[in-house]
Amino acid sequence: MLSSAEWEVIALSLRVAVVGTLIGLPIALLVGWLLAKSSIRGKALLDTLVTFPLVLPPVVTGYFLLILLGRNGPIGQLLHDLFGVDVVFTWVAAALAAGLVSLPLMVRAIEVAMANVDPRLEFASRTLGAGPLRTFFGVTVPLARRGILAAVLLAFARGLGEFGATIVVAGNIPGRTQTIPLALFNRIETGDDGAAVRLIAVSLILAFGALLLHHHLVHRRAY
């Protein structure tokens, strides 16, 4: 049986993964559309910048977030001065880390989904008087919805497993920032094998469920 502390860890992990995915989704939609449908200059540079969190060690990503969000950083100082809010070493920082690390996966899946939308349908929408935004939300997004949902599930699963960036920018604070990977690391360090096995089982179940839904959506989209 899971202890109350372990349930708390699971609930926090789900919150972090969901919020991180929701934070990254608008960015992924915009960047995915730019890469798949637009003819802007510098697409190669944009593609490279988006891929960075995927190839960099997660600790480096966490360190950049720490610099930006720390009290002496450009964003962190502004938030502290205006609202008296500190983001670093909170669950919000963990969500930002999860969202940033999973963003490249979401962008790639959305890019593929939008690239498969027939451009003639988008062109027909524009010729009937719809503007770019209306065409995007009324034609492109609905036709790519299965791919977009699959991208969200993939990012969610990645966010659940985020460790390196999270421990740098949010720490490993029980009850505040300790997600499943961080709690698992802590249990292994202290030799609590029973709790480690339980958390591993939960991780496998959550990841398997998310990936199974992802596969189902991709399979249905393919046919």
C-alpha positions in Angstrom: 0.0 0.0 0.0 1.1 3.5 -0.8 1.7 5.8 2.2 0.2 9.2 2.5 3.5 10.8 1.7 3.8 8.7 -1.5 0.3 9.8 -2.5 1.3 13.4 -2.0 4.4 12.8 -4.2 2.2 11.3 -6.9 -0.4 14.1 -6.7 2.4 16.7 -7.0 4.0 14.9 -9.9 0.7 14.9 -11.8 0.2 18.6 -11.1 3.7 19.4 -12.2 3.4 17.4 -15.4 0.0 18.8 -16.3 0.9 22.4 -15.6 4.2 22.1 -17.4 2.5 20.6 -20.5 -0.2 23.3 -20.5 2.5 26.0 -20.2 4.4 24.5 -23.2 1.3 23.8 -25.4 0.7 27.4 -26.8 4.4 27.7 -27.6 4.4 24.3 -29.2 1.4 25.1 -31.3 2.9 28.3 -32.5 6.4 26.9 -33.2 4.9 23.7 -34.8 2.8 25.8 -37.1 5.8 28.1 -38.0 8.0 25.0 -38.8 5.2 23.1 -40.7 3.3 25.8 -42.5 5.1 29.2 -42.6 7.7 30.4 -45.0 9.5 32.7 -42.5 13.3 33.1 -42.7 15.4 31.5 -40.0 13.3 28.3 -39.7 16.5 26.3 -39.4 17.6 28.5 -36.5 14.2 28.2 -34.8 14.3 24.5 -35.2 17.8 24.3 -33.6 16.8 26.5 -30.7 13.7 24.4 -30.0 15.7 21.2 -30.1 18.3 22.5 -27.5 16.5 21.2 -24.4 16.3 17.7 -26.0 20.1 17.4 -26.6 21.4 19.4 -23.7 21.9 17.7 -20.3 18.8 18.5 -18.3 21.0 19.9 -15.5 22.2 22.6 -18.0 18.5 23.4 -18.8 17.8 23.7 -15.1 20.8 25.9 -14.5 19.6 28.3 -17.3 16.2 28.4 -15.6 17.8 29.1 -12.3 19.7 32.0 -13.7 16.5 33.4 -15.3 14.1 32.8 -12.4 16.4 33.4 -9.5 15.9 36.5 -7.4 18.9 38.2 -9.2 17.8 37.0 -12.6 16.0 39.1 -15.1 12.6 37.3 -14.7 12.9 36.4 -11.1 13.9 39.9 -10.0 11.0 41.4 -11.9 8.5 39.0 -10.3 9.9 39.6 -6.9 9.9 43.4 -7.2 6.4 43.6 -8.7 4.6 40.8 -6.9 6.9 39.7 -4.1 6.9 36.2 -5.6 9.9 33.8 -5.7 9.5 31.0 -8.3 12.8 29.1 -7.7 12.4 26.1 -5.3 8.7 26.0 -5.7 6.4 23.5 -7.6 5.9 26.1 -10.3 9.7 26.0 -11.0 9.4 22.2 -11.3 6.5 22.6 -13.7 8.5 25.1 -15.8 11.4 22.7 -15.9 9.1 19.8 -17.0 7.5 22.0 -19.6 10.8 23.2 -21.1 12.4 19.8 -21.2 9.3 18.2 -22.9 8.7 21.1 -25.3 10.9 19.7 -28.2 8.9 16.4 -28.2 5.6 18.3 -28.3 6.8 20.6 -31.1 8.0 17.7 -33.2 4.7 15.8 -32.9 2.6 18.9 -33.6 4.8 19.9 -36.5 4.2 16.5 -38.1 0.5 16.7 -37.4 0.1 20.1 -38.9 2.3 19.2 -41.9 -0.2 16.5 -42.7 -3.1 18.9 -42.9 -4.1 19.5 -46.6 -3.0 23.0 -47.5 -5.8 23.3 -50.0 -8.4 23.3 -47.1 -6.5 26.1 -45.4 -6.3 28.0 -48.7 -10.1 27.5 -49.2 -10.7 29.0 -45.8 -8.6 32.0 -46.6 -10.3 32.6 -49.9 -13.7 32.5 -48.1 -12.6 35.4 -46.1 -11.2 33.8 -42.9 -8.1 35.4 -41.5 -4.9 33.6 -40.4 -6.1 33.1 -36.8 -9.5 31.9 -37.8 -8.0 29.5 -40.3 -5.5 28.3 -37.7 -8.1 27.6 -35.0 -11.0 26.7 -37.3 -9.2 24.5 -39.9 -5.6 23.6 -39.0 -6.0 22.8 -35.3 -9.2 20.7 -35.7 -7.8 18.6 -38.5 -4.5 18.1 -36.5 -6.3 17.5 -33.2 -5.4 13.9 -32.8 -1.7 14.6 -33.4 -1.9 17.5 -31.1 -3.4 15.4 -28.3 -0.8 12.7 -29.0 1.9 15.4 -28.6 0.3 16.5 -25.3 0.3 13.0 -23.9 4.0 12.5 -25.0 5.0 15.7 -23.3 3.0 14.8 -20.2 4.8 11.4 -20.0 8.2 13.2 -20.4 7.3 15.7 -17.7 6.4 12.9 -15.3 10.0 11.6 -15.6 11.9 14.9 -15.4 14.7 14.8 -12.9 17.8 16.8 -13.8 16.4 20.3 -14.6 13.9 20.0 -11.7 16.4 19.2 -9.0 18.5 22.2 -10.0 15.8 24.9 -10.3 13.2 23.5 -7.8 15.3 21.3 -5.4 14.1 18.1 -3.7 11.9 19.5 -1.0 9.4 16.9 0.5 5.8 18.2 0.2 6.8 21.1 -2.0 8.9 20.1 -5.0 9.5 16.4 -4.5 8.2 14.6 -7.6 8.2 10.9 -8.2 11.8 10.8 -9.8 13.2 12.9 -6.9 11.4 10.9 -4.3 12.6 7.7 -5.9 16.2 9.0 -5.9 15.8 9.9 -2.2 14.4 6.4 -1.3 17.3 4.7 -3.2 19.8 6.9 -1.4 18.4 6.0 2.0 18.0 2.3 1.2 14.2 2.2 1.4 13.8 -0.4 -1.3 10.1 -1.0 -0.6 9.1 2.6 -1.2 11.5 2.7 -4.2 9.7 -0.3 -5.8 6.3 1.2 -5.1 7.3 4.5 -6.8 8.8 2.6 -9.7 5.5 0.7 -10.2 3.5 3.9 -10.1 5.9 5.5 -12.7 5.6 2.5 -15.0 1.8 2.5 -14.7 1.5 6.2 -15.5 4.0 6.2 -18.3 2.5 3.0 -19.8 -1.0 4.6 -19.7 0.1 7.8 -21.4 2.2 6.0 -24.1 -0.7 3.6 -24.8 -3.1 6.5 -25.4 -0.4 8.2 -27.5 0.0 5.0 -29.6 -3.8 4.7 -30.0 -4.1 8.2 -31.2 -1.2 8.0 -33.6 -2.5 4.6 -34.9 -6.0 6.0 -35.5 -4.6 9.1 -37.1 -2.5 7.0 -39.5 -5.7 5.2 -40.7 
